[in-house]
Amino acid sequence: MTRERLDQIVSGFAGAPIAVIGDFFLDKYLEIDPALSETSLETGLEAHQVVAVRCQPGAAGNVAVNLRALGVGEVICVGSIGDDGEGLELTRALRGMGAQTERLIPRSDRHTPTYHKPILRLPDGQVRELERLDTKNRIPVPPELESEIIASIRALTPEAGAIIVQDQVEEPECGVVTAGVREALAELARAYPSLIVVVDSRARVGMFRGLMAKSNQPECCGAVHPRSAAHSGPQSLRCAAALSARIGAPVFLTMGSAGMAVVMQERAQRVPTTRVEGEVDVVGAGDSAAAGIVAALCSGASLIEAAIIGNIVASVTVQQLGTTGSATQRQVGERFREFEQVWRELPPAERVEPSDAG
């Protein structure tokens, strides 16, 4: 891939609308100053003193934020949140980034899923994340809510250029992406074969059909070999090939510092990532990679080109510590110079030009 080709793809990000369907979380960062620590008179326990609160969209919300940061013009959020304070904070943050939230259905009988993240400010200026406090829905999605979500997906599909499905909740049927939603998405993929749909699922990636998947090694290997430890190297590629055969679509397999592979039933092509120096924070890296992949595909990129851009976006966000990061077009362009060097160093047998790889 040349810089000219990258610029051509990135310049198209503002085009077709992209819908993000799934579990919209609130990441609520509570910054603690240990110098101000007190002892509770009532319990005798330490009372941490919060000096700053940051609210950011997480999970599907982080995908939406990354799409907007990349310059995608229209991002449509589809899902359900609680009719609560966290829901207000989440929609305010999404709207502040320019995402559309009209299809986020508020429910008084549901929580807005929230990751409460206490962050300790250290004297040297560094930060350290403490034990997280999670608020999630642990009862199944009501049938009428599932029907409303499916109707919303069907209504927006003809106008969407692409869909990203973010299936974050691991408890069966307790998140937005229920069995009924999976079946509705499969039906839409059959009805609109040119529609770009990429799924990112923590626990059920092997249950989707006819939709491309973005999966890390533990998720992919767990879908194929549920009772085995996650594989690496060639074994993980074989798992991804088996997953591709099962779902009937390509798999973008993320492999950490080894980059990414575009895997189909009959072949796999590894795409390296840039070298990242210093401390990293991988929280949200998969969300940013998925955003980069789909934005690129919407702009006419091949699968390999989309994987390159997804890798570059994630390499930027992992260097943003104590936050779920995002990357701009300018940052992608700057990081591409480093990627070009890595690409040139690949042995010829491992290098497949994007134009040759569909």
C-alpha positions in Angstrom: 0.0 0.0 0.0 1.3 3.5 -0.9 0.7 6.7 0.9 -1.3 7.9 -2.1 -3.6 4.8 -1.7 -3.9 5.4 2.0 -4.9 9.0 1.4 -7.5 7.9 -1.2 -9.1 5.5 1.2 -9.1 7.9 4.2 -10.6 10.7 2.1 -13.6 8.5 1.6 -14.4 8.0 5.3 -16.9 10.8 5.3 -19.1 9.0 2.8 -21.7 6.3 3.6 -23.4 6.1 7.0 -22.1 3.4 9.4 -24.5 1.8 12.0 -23.1 0.5 15.3 -25.4 -2.1 16.8 -24.8 -3.7 20.2 -24.0 -3.1 23.8 -23.3 0.6 24.6 -21.4 0.9 27.8 -20.4 3.9 29.8 -16.7 4.0 30.9 -16.7 6.1 34.1 -13.2 7.0 35.2 -12.8 8.1 38.8 -9.4 9.8 39.4 -8.2 9.4 43.0 -5.6 11.6 44.6 -3.9 9.4 47.3 -2.5 12.5 49.1 -6.1 13.4 50.1 -7.0 10.0 51.4 -9.2 10.0 54.6 -10.4 7.4 57.1 -14.1 6.9 57.4 -15.3 7.7 60.8 -18.2 5.3 60.4 -16.3 2.2 59.2 -12.6 2.9 59.9 -11.9 2.1 56.2 -9.9 4.2 53.8 -12.1 6.8 52.0 -10.5 7.4 48.6 -11.0 11.0 47.4 -12.1 11.4 43.8 -10.8 14.7 42.3 -12.0 14.2 38.7 -14.6 12.2 36.9 -14.4 11.4 33.2 -17.3 9.7 31.3 -16.6 8.1 27.9 -18.6 5.8 25.7 -17.4 2.2 26.0 -17.8 -1.1 24.1 -20.2 -0.2 21.1 -19.9 3.4 22.2 -16.2 3.3 21.8 -16.6 1.9 18.3 -18.8 4.9 17.5 -16.3 7.4 19.0 -13.5 5.8 17.0 -15.5 6.1 13.8 -16.2 9.8 14.4 -12.6 10.5 15.3 -11.6 8.9 12.0 -13.9 11.3 10.2 -16.8 9.1 9.4 -19.6 11.6 8.7 -22.7 9.7 9.9 -22.6 7.2 12.8 -25.9 5.7 13.9 -26.1 4.1 17.3 -28.6 1.2 17.7 -29.2 -0.5 21.0 -30.7 0.0 24.4 -29.7 1.8 27.6 -31.2 2.4 31.0 -33.4 5.3 31.8 -30.9 6.4 34.4 -28.1 8.9 35.0 -25.5 6.8 33.4 -27.7 6.7 30.2 -27.9 10.5 30.2 -24.1 10.7 30.5 -23.6 8.2 27.8 -25.9 9.8 25.3 -24.4 13.2 26.1 -20.9 11.9 25.4 -22.0 10.2 22.1 -23.8 13.3 20.9 -20.8 15.4 21.9 -18.8 13.3 19.4 -21.4 13.8 16.7 -23.0 10.3 16.8 -26.7 9.8 16.3 -28.4 8.4 19.4 -32.1 8.5 18.4 -32.1 4.7 18.0 -30.8 4.0 21.6 -33.9 2.8 23.4 -34.1 3.9 27.0 -35.7 1.4 29.5 -36.6 2.0 33.1 -36.3 -1.8 33.7 -32.7 -2.0 32.4 -29.3 -0.6 33.6 -27.0 1.4 31.4 -24.0 -1.0 31.4 -21.2 0.8 33.2 -17.6 0.1 33.9 -16.6 2.2 36.9 -12.8 2.6 36.7 -11.0 4.0 39.7 -7.7 5.6 38.6 -4.9 6.3 41.1 -2.9 9.4 40.4 0.7 8.6 41.5 3.2 11.2 42.7 5.4 10.8 39.6 2.5 11.8 37.4 1.7 8.2 36.3 -1.7 6.6 36.7 -2.7 3.1 37.9 -6.1 1.6 37.4 -7.6 -0.1 40.5 -10.2 -2.9 40.7 -13.1 -2.1 38.4 -16.8 -2.0 39.4 -19.2 -3.2 36.8 -22.9 -2.6 36.4 -24.5 -4.9 33.8 -27.9 -6.4 33.0 -28.1 -9.9 34.3 -31.7 -10.8 33.2 -32.7 -11.6 29.6 -33.8 -8.9 27.2 -37.6 -8.6 27.2 -39.2 -9.9 24.0 -40.8 -6.5 23.2 -37.4 -4.8 23.4 -35.8 -7.4 21.2 -38.6 -6.9 18.6 -38.1 -3.1 18.8 -34.3 -3.5 18.2 -34.8 -5.8 15.3 -37.3 -3.4 13.7 -34.9 -0.6 14.1 -32.1 -2.6 12.4 -34.4 -3.5 9.5 -35.5 0.1 9.0 -32.0 1.5 8.8 -30.3 -1.2 6.7 -31.2 0.2 3.3 -29.6 3.5 4.1 -26.5 2.2 5.9 -23.2 1.8 4.1 -22.0 -0.7 6.7 -22.9 -2.2 10.1 -20.6 -3.0 13.0 -22.0 -5.4 15.5 -20.5 -5.1 19.0 -21.6 -8.1 21.2 -19.9 -7.2 24.5 -22.2 -8.8 27.1 -21.1 -12.4 27.9 -24.2 -13.5 29.7 -26.5 -15.2 27.2 -29.5 -13.2 26.0 -28.8 -10.4 28.5 -27.2 -8.0 25.9 -28.6 -6.3 22.8 -27.3 -9.0 20.4 -29.7 -11.8 21.2 -30.3 -15.0 19.2 -33.2 -13.2 17.5 -31.0 -10.2 16.6 -28.3 -12.6 15.2 -30.9 -14.3 13.0 -32.3 -10.9 11.8 -28.7 -9.9 10.9 -28.2 -13.1 8.9 -31.4 -12.5 7.0 -30.4 -9.0 6.2 -27.0 -10.2 4.9 -28.8 -12.6 2.6 -31.2 -9.9 1.4 -28.4 -7.3 0.9 -25.3 -9.2 -0.2 -23.3 -6.1 -0.9 -23.8 -4.7 2.6 -20.7 -4.6 4.7 -21.2 -6.2 8.1 -18.5 -6.9 10.6 -19.1 -8.7 14.0 -17.0 -8.3 17.1 -18.3 -10.8 19.8 -16.6 -11.7 23.1 -18.4 -15.0 23.7 -20.5 -15.9 20.6 -18.5 -15.1 17.4 -19.1 -18.7 16.1 -22.9 -18.3 16.3 -23.1 -15.6 13.5 -23.7 -16.6 9.9 -22.9 -14.9 6.7 -21.2 -11.9 8.4 -17.5 -11.0 8.5 -15.9 -11.2 12.0 -13.2 -9.3 13.8 -11.9 -11.6 16.5 -8.8 -11.9 18.8 -7.1 -15.2 19.4 -8.8 -16.2 22.6 -12.3 -15.5 21.2 -11.6 -17.2 17.9 -10.0 -20.3 19.4 -12.7 -20.5 22.1 -15.3 -20.6 19.4 -13.6 -23.5 17.6 -12.2 -25.4 20.7 -14.3 -24.3 23.7 -12.4 -26.4 26.2 -8.9 -25.6 25.0 -6.5 -22.8 25.8 -6.1 -20.1 23.2 -3.6 -20.9 20.5 -1.0 -18.7 18.9 0.9 -18.7 15.6 -0.1 -21.2 12.9 -2.6 -22.9 15.3 -4.6 -19.8 15.7 -4.7 -19.3 12.0 -6.1 -22.8 11.6 -8.8 -21.9 14.2 -9.6 -18.7 12.3 -9.9 -20.8 9.0 -12.3 -23.1 10.8 -14.3 -20.2 12.1 -14.4 -18.6 8.6 -15.8 -21.9 7.3 -18.4 -22.1 10.0 -19.7 -18.5 9.6 -19.3 -18.4 5.8 -17.3 -15.2 5.7 -13.7 -13.8 6.2 -12.2 -13.4 9.6 -10.0 -10.5 10.7 -7.8 -12.2 13.4 -6.1 -9.8 15.7 -2.8 -11.1 17.2 -1.5 -8.3 19.4 2.1 -7.3 18.6 2.1 -9.8 15.7 -0.5 -7.7 13.9 -3.5 -9.1 12.2 -4.4 -11.8 9.7 -7.1 -11.8 7.1 -8.3 -15.4 7.1 -10.6 -17.3 4.8 -11.4 -21.0 4.7 -8.8 -21.6 2.0 -6.0 -19.0 2.8 -4.6 -16.6 5.3 -2.5 -13.5 4.9 -0.7 -11.9 7.9 -0.6 -8.1 8.1 2.1 -6.7 10.4 1.6 -3.8 12.8 3.9 -1.0 13.6 6.4 -1.2 16.4 5.1 0.4 19.5 7.6 1.7 22.0 7.0 2.3 25.8 4.0 1.4 28.0 0.7 0.4 26.3 -2.9 0.2 27.3 -4.8 -2.3 25.2 -8.3 -1.4 26.6 -10.5 -0.6 23.6 -7.8 -1.6 21.0 -10.2 -4.1 19.4 -12.9 -1.5 19.1 -10.6 0.9 17.4 -9.3 -1.8 15.0 -12.9 -2.7 14.1 -13.7 1.0 13.4 -10.6 1.3 11.1 -11.5 -1.9 9.3 -15.1 -1.0 8.5 -14.4 2.7 7.7 -11.8 1.4 5.2 -14.1 -1.2 3.6 -16.8 1.4 3.2 -14.3 3.6 1.4 -13.5 0.8 -1.2 -10.5 -0.8 0.5 -9.7 -4.5 0.0 -9.7 -6.8 2.9 -5.9 -6.5 3.3 -6.0 -2.7 3.0 -8.7 -2.6 5.7 -6.6 -4.8 7.9 -3.6 -2.5 7.5 -5.7 0.5 8.4 -7.2 -1.3 11.4 -3.8 -2.2 12.6 -2.5 1.3 12.3 -5.5 2.8 14.2 -5.1 0.3 17.0 -1.3 1.0 17.2 -2.2 4.7 17.9 -4.9 4.0 20.5 -2.8 1.5 22.6 -0.4 4.3 23.4 -3.1 6.4 25.0 -2.9 5.4 28.7 -5.7 5.4 31.2 -8.4 5.9 28.6 -10.2 4.1 25.7 -8.4 5.9 23.0 -9.1 6.9 19.4 -7.1 8.0 16.3 -7.6 10.8 13.8 -6.8 10.7 10.1 -3.7 12.8 10.8 -2.4 10.3 13.3 -3.1 7.4 10.9 -1.1 9.2 8.2 1.8 9.8 10.5 1.9 6.2 11.8 1.7 4.9 8.2 5.3 6.0 7.6 6.4 3.6 10.3 4.2 0.8 8.9 5.9 1.2 5.5 9.2 0.3 7.0 7.8 -2.8 8.7 6.1 -3.8 5.4 9.3 -3.5 3.4 11.1 -5.7 5.9 8.7 -8.6 5.4 10.1 -11.6 3.5 8.7 -11.5 -0.1 6.9 -14.8 0.5 4.9 -13.2 3.3 4.1 -10.0 1.5 0.9 -9.8 -0.5 0.0 -6.5 -2.1 -3.5 -5.3 -1.1 -4.6 -5.1 -4.8 -3.8 -8.9 -5.1 -5.7 -10.0 -2.0 -9.2 -8.8 -2.5 
